Amino acid sequence: MHKRRLAVVTLSAMSMALLAGCSLEPRYQRPVPPVAAGYDNKLPADAGGRPAPEIGWQEFFTDPRLKALVELALVNNRDLRVSALRIEEARGQYRIQRADQLPSVSASASATRSRTAPATYGDDIPDGLISTDPQTLYNVSVGVTSFELDFWGRVRSLTDAARAQYLSTVEGERAFRISLIADVASAYLTMQSLDERIRLANSTLESRQKGVELARLRLNAGVTSALDFRQTQTLLTQAETELASLKRQAAQTRHALEVLVGGPLPANLPPPLPLADQRLDHALGVGLPSDLLLNRPDVLGAEQSLIGANANIGAARAAFFPSISLTGSFGYASTDLDNLVGKDGKSWSFGPSISLPIFDFGRNKANLDVAKAQRDIAVATYEKTVQTAFQEVADALAGRRYLAEQVAAQGRALTAQRDLAELADLRYRNGVADYLEVLDAQRNLFSAEQTLVETRREQQANLVTLYVALGGGVIR
């Protein structure tokens, strides 16, 4: 009997060894990235700079208030919390699927008390052999139920697919994390620019209110016309309108930032830095587009999804072949609990089963077609993800160059516009020009001041985009 059980165990072990060498999965090959070999050579790449993945976000950002907000978001953001829980869900699914590769052994114990009516024995059995007393049957056993011998790699392919899905979820959480960091930085920079523009608008409003009072006195004294007075009022209403619009945008941006950080902004945040002092101009080493395949979590996640889809093809192919399962148990049964474990009460069973698909009316073929289509979709998704990553880096490189030039040019334009406004006011006071010239000059000066602040915000936000696009901020 022991030899028979040893043979069964040996057969199972051999089967497990065979299944490890048999797989119907297509050989995975990473698709060739459908992008250029390098970025635009007209754009500065800072080849000697540090790679973005080596620069943590704590080092990249220099504003203490921004750092504090990012830390709050990484702890309290609800979407990030859901993304992290998705990892736990995918990990559990992978462990469940991996467990199918090994036999599941269960133990059971039971006690059944019963009494059989004498009439059920019939008239042919002598009365002395009939027991009408209640009897108790004790049973204890261990067994394996329907363990599939994975000759064709179906279970292993499903395990590979579950593992790839888990890794894709991990990369997805990392991608969301770095995206959250970028969103917090973008919202914060927007709020900073709006605060600066509001201060400019308030200063302009106070100046124009004084201008209106002066124009009223001049009108009452007969020095100026009613037209000049109405033009000063037009300047005042322009500043009031712009200030109201800026306050509305600031309130909405603050609300968006509160959602990102997961609650109201604390009152004890560190003091902020002005936009001009953010110092996000790190010399980031751009590298080659192929580096994005290893640095960008969204690209890595798309590749894991492709690997999983490729493994599902192997599982679909294995469905065309016979499925062999083993069921067995070993235990003891006795009516005497004290003598339950013994040679006389020994019981065992062993039974293999085989299932061979014959007529499924094209179901397995359709499942294989679906798996191949899903693999092709995953390929296209992966390639699109790579192209998007390449575009984001190229756009951010262009922004780094041309926004710097734009800020410098806008600064010169503001200086010239400020001189022009002073000259127009001087000409008006000396009677050389009418007030319309002053009106245009002050309106253009106000617009130039607002534009410079907004352009600085765009420049800083673009540097954050470049940092993120190159895979910076990823926590490994």
BELBEL-V600102 format. One record per residue. N is the residue number from 1. RES is the residue in one letter. PSI is psi in degrees with one decimal (999 if undefined). Layout:
# BELBEL-V600102
N RES PSI
N RES PSI
This chain:
# BELBEL-V600102
1 M -41.6
2 H -36.5
3 K -37.8
4 R -42.5
5 R -36.2
6 L -36.3
7 A -39.1
8 V -44.8
9 V -41.9
10 T -42.3
11 L -40.7
12 S -42.6
13 A -40.5
14 M -38.2
15 S -42.2
16 M -37.9
17 A -37.7
18 L -41.4
19 L -26.9
20 A -22.0
21 G 3.0
22 C 123.3
23 S 139.5
24 L 12.9
25 E 140.2
26 P 149.1
27 R 125.5
28 Y 133.6
29 Q 130.0
30 R 128.7
31 P 148.7
32 V 126.2
33 P 126.1
34 P 53.6
35 V 168.4
36 A 161.0
37 A -20.3
38 G 171.7
39 Y 174.3
40 D 121.5
41 N -7.0
42 K -10.8
43 L 135.6
44 P 129.6
45 A -9.9
46 D 60.2
47 A -25.9
48 G 1.2
49 G 171.8
50 R 141.9
51 P 142.4
52 A -38.9
53 P -17.2
54 E -4.4
55 I 110.4
56 G 157.0
57 W -27.6
58 Q -30.3
59 E -35.1
60 F -45.3
61 F 137.7
62 T -13.9
63 D 118.4
64 P -33.4
65 R -40.9
66 L -41.6
67 K -43.7
68 A -38.7
69 L -39.5
70 V -42.6
71 E -40.2
72 L -41.8
73 A -40.0
74 L -20.2
75 V -39.2
76 N -11.2
77 N 126.6
78 R -38.9
79 D -37.6
80 L -35.7
81 R -42.4
82 V -41.0
83 S -38.7
84 A -37.8
85 L -28.3
86 R -32.6
87 I -45.0
88 E -38.8
89 E -47.0
90 A -36.3
91 R -41.6
92 G -42.1
93 Q -39.4
94 Y -42.4
95 R -36.5
96 I -46.7
97 Q -37.7
98 R -32.0
99 A -22.8
100 D -13.1
101 Q -14.6
102 L 150.2
103 P 142.2
104 S 115.3
105 V 129.0
106 S 149.8
107 A 147.0
108 S 151.1
109 A 141.8
110 S 157.3
111 A 122.5
112 T 125.4
113 R 129.7
114 S 162.6
115 R 132.4
116 T 129.2
117 A 141.0
118 P -30.3
119 A -19.8
120 T -11.6
121 Y -20.9
122 G 179.1
123 D -7.2
124 D -10.5
125 I 127.9
126 P 149.2
127 D -29.8
128 G -21.2
129 L -2.0
130 I 127.9
131 S 119.0
132 T 4.4
133 D 146.8
134 P 140.4
135 Q 148.1
136 T 128.8
137 L 122.4
138 Y 141.5
139 N 134.3
140 V 135.5
141 S 160.2
142 V 147.1
143 G 165.2
144 V 128.0
145 T 118.5
146 S 57.6
147 F 120.9
148 E 127.1
149 L 111.0
150 D 65.7
151 F -35.7
152 W 6.1
153 G 17.8
154 R -49.3
155 V -38.8
156 R -37.8
157 S -41.0
158 L -35.4
159 T -42.2
160 D -40.6
161 A -40.9
162 A -38.9
163 R -42.4
164 A -38.5
165 Q -39.1
166 Y -46.8
167 L -36.4
168 S -37.6
169 T -38.5
170 V -46.4
171 E -35.0
172 G -39.3
173 E -39.4
174 R -39.6
175 A -41.0
176 F -37.4
177 R -47.9
178 I -32.6
179 S -38.2
180 L -42.1
181 I -44.2
182 A -39.5
183 D -41.4
184 V -43.7
185 A -42.3
186 S -45.5
187 A -38.0
188 Y -44.6
189 L -37.1
190 T -42.6
191 M -38.4
192 Q -43.7
193 S -38.1
194 L -38.9
195 D -42.6
196 E -40.3
197 R -33.4
198 I -40.2
199 R -40.8
200 L -42.2
201 A -39.3
202 N -42.4
203 S -42.5
204 T -38.6
205 L -43.6
206 E -41.9
207 S -40.9
208 R -28.9
209 Q -40.3
210 K -36.2
211 G -37.8
212 V -43.2
213 E -40.9
214 L -40.6
215 A -34.3
216 R -42.0
217 L -40.5
218 R -37.0
219 L -42.8
220 N -29.2
221 A -5.0
222 G 14.5
223 V -37.6
224 T 169.4
225 S 167.7
226 A -27.8
227 L -44.1
228 D -39.2
229 F -43.4
230 R -32.1
231 Q -37.0
232 T -34.7
233 Q -35.2
234 T -41.9
235 L -40.4
236 L -46.6
237 T -31.0
238 Q -44.6
239 A -40.2
240 E -42.1
241 T -45.3
242 E -38.7
243 L -42.6
244 A -40.6
245 S -41.5
246 L -39.6
247 K -38.1
248 R -46.4
249 Q -38.3
250 A -41.6
251 A -43.0
252 Q -39.6
253 T -39.6
254 R -41.0
255 H -41.9
256 A -38.7
257 L -36.1
258 E -36.9
259 V -40.6
260 L -41.5
261 V -4.6
262 G 17.7
263 G 179.9
264 P 148.1
265 L 129.6
266 P 151.8
267 A -17.1
268 N 30.2
269 L 150.3
270 P 158.2
271 P 144.3
272 P 165.5
273 L 144.9
274 P 160.4
275 L -38.5
276 A -16.1
277 D 13.9
278 Q -33.2
279 R 55.5
280 L 14.9
281 D 51.9
282 H 143.3
283 A 85.0
284 L 128.4
285 G 118.7
286 V -42.3
287 G -153.3
288 L 159.0
289 P -30.2
290 S -23.1
291 D -26.2
292 L -25.9
293 L -23.0
294 L -16.9
295 N -23.6
296 R 120.3
297 P -29.6
298 D -34.9
299 V -43.6
300 L -38.6
301 G -40.3
302 A -35.5
303 E -38.3
304 Q -37.8
305 S -38.2
306 L -41.4
307 I -42.1
308 G -41.2
309 A -35.3
310 N -37.9
311 A -33.7
312 N -26.9
313 I -40.7
314 G -40.5
315 A -38.6
316 A -36.1
317 R -38.4
318 A -22.0
319 A -16.4
320 F -13.3
321 F 163.3
322 P 146.9
323 S 121.9
324 I 128.4
325 S 151.6
326 L 138.6
327 T 130.0
328 G 157.1
329 S 156.8
330 F 134.6
331 G -163.5
332 Y 147.4
333 A 136.4
334 S 155.0
335 T -4.8
336 D 113.5
337 L -34.6
338 D -29.4
339 N 29.9
340 L -47.6
341 V 110.7
342 G 171.1
343 K -36.8
344 D -27.5
345 G 9.2
346 K 138.4
347 S 148.0
348 W 159.7
349 S 148.9
350 F 130.6
351 G 110.0
352 P 154.4
353 S 150.3
354 I 138.4
355 S 121.2
356 L 119.4
357 P 129.6
358 I -64.1
359 F 105.9
360 D 8.0
361 F 38.8
362 G 10.0
363 R -47.7
364 N -38.6
365 K -41.0
366 A -40.5
367 N -37.7
368 L -40.8
369 D -39.7
370 V -44.1
371 A -40.3
372 K -40.2
373 A -40.6
374 Q -35.4
375 R -43.8
376 D -38.0
377 I -42.2
378 A -35.9
379 V -48.1
380 A -38.8
381 T -41.1
382 Y -46.5
383 E -40.2
384 K -38.7
385 T -41.0
386 V -43.9
387 Q -41.3
388 T -41.3
389 A -43.1
390 F -44.7
391 Q -41.5
392 E -41.9
393 V -45.3
394 A -41.9
395 D -41.3
396 A -34.6
397 L -42.9
398 A -41.0
399 G -38.7
400 R -38.3
401 R -53.4
402 Y -28.1
403 L -34.4
404 A -42.2
405 E -37.2
406 Q -40.2
407 V -43.3
408 A -43.9
409 A -39.5
410 Q -34.1
411 G -42.5
412 R -37.8
413 A -38.5
414 L -42.4
415 T -45.3
416 A -39.1
417 Q -34.7
418 R -42.1
419 D -39.4
420 L -40.2
421 A -40.6
422 E -40.2
423 L -40.4
424 A -39.7
425 D -40.1
426 L -42.4
427 R -38.4
428 Y -42.4
429 R -27.9
430 N 4.3
431 G 13.8
432 V -32.8
433 A 159.8
434 D 174.0
435 Y -18.9
436 L -35.2
437 E -39.7
438 V -41.0
439 L -48.5
440 D -40.1
441 A -43.3
442 Q -36.8
443 R -43.6
444 N -34.2
445 L -44.3
446 F -42.7
447 S -38.3
448 A -38.6
449 E -44.9
450 Q -39.9
451 T -38.9
452 L -43.1
453 V -43.9
454 E -36.6
455 T -37.2
456 R -39.6
457 R -43.9
458 E -37.9
459 Q -45.7
460 Q -41.6
461 A -34.0
462 N -36.4
463 L -37.1
464 V -41.7
465 T -42.2
466 L -44.0
467 Y -44.8
468 V -41.5
469 A -28.4
470 L 2.5
471 G 14.9
472 G 156.8
473 G -1.8
474 V 130.6
475 I 113.9
476 R 999
